[in-house]
């Protein structure tokens, strides 16, 4: 169906934080440093959530006829 999974979001977040070099930013104020810490751990948090989730069975939507 082309829907992103939690693993996909974790991969995207990891890629973007590495691309933008979030962890190497310096001279941040308090709030920016907190956001930096949050973003630095977000991909791992999403990955752990994805590992705990049960994979859904085939989705059957009555309103979606293929």
PyMOL commands that set and color helices and strands:
alter all, ss='L'
color gray80, all
select helices_A, chain A and resi 6-19+22-24+30-52
alter helices_A, ss='H'
color red, helices_A
deselect
rebuild
show_as cartoon
